[in-house]
Amino acid sequence: MTTRPPASRRAFTLIELLVVVAIIMVLVALLMPGVQKVREAAARASCANNLKQIGLGFAHHAHLRLDYPTAGSGPWATRSRHPGGAPKTGAQQNWGWAYQILPYVEQDTVWRSPSDDEVKRAAVAIYFCPSRRKPMVVTSTKWGTRAMMDYAGNGGTDGVPPAADNGENGLLVRNSLGRTIRPHDTDRQRGIPDGTSNTLLVSEKQLNTAMFGPDQWNDDEGWTAGYDQDTVCWALQPPVRDERYRAEYANQGGQFGASHPGNFNALFADGSVRRIRYDIQSNNSPTNPGVWQRLCRREDGQVVTEGDL
């Protein structure tokens, strides 16, 4: 009985292999936009959750102390402490709001640390938007080692910040005013007469993504900064999306914005987090303010509807 020799298996030709590779590349190209959209949606949701946690920190601060933290004293301030070493609070603290809310966002150990340098190096996870970057600590020969931040408090619309402004019509006021903002007070000087649902509290700040680190005015001192572009923004100009190599230091760095496409996340004084379009109506006129300016003023008597955002 004779046996047949095994049939030889034909190998792929080069042309067939190239066709398969091309098909795989087309499929990857078709899937990538969907993957990127899912990734951005998850990052945006995480960013919104960061702002909600920050909002809870403000709310707990206000519940226990009846007021919001201040924006601190100014750039490159020294942390204020009592003779025994405990950090000072309220209008007595020179470091800004991001430091002052630490005990209310489960960061009490960082807040109490006796080492200023150790506090400055602490990268607080909720202070970073995942659409932009991971928690970032930078070191420079001039400024030392510092952790950065992607969010900024609302300093209002008055003056040329931070030199000739105190944030008086915003919600994060300079401690040189000697007073704080009380969210449930209707007094024009220290309350929110426009209502907490009509007033911006904290949002994302615009950055040049090609200059992360100690090379931007609003990304050099870090989250411990007092009344400074690192921790406070103003509504002198409309918000703008992050861009690489964008005109440097627009509005001295004190401009709201984000890496998200289309719109960005914003925390309001009532604790809600809403999306705001980059093309929101903006007009920094005392007599005819735009929607953006009305959101950032706490006492202009204007109501903002959801459709305006």
Summary of the structure (lengths in Angstrom):
residues: 309
radius of gyration: 24.5
end to end distance: 86.9
largest distance: 108.1
contacts: 1020
relative contact order: 0.15
helix: 32%
strand: 12%
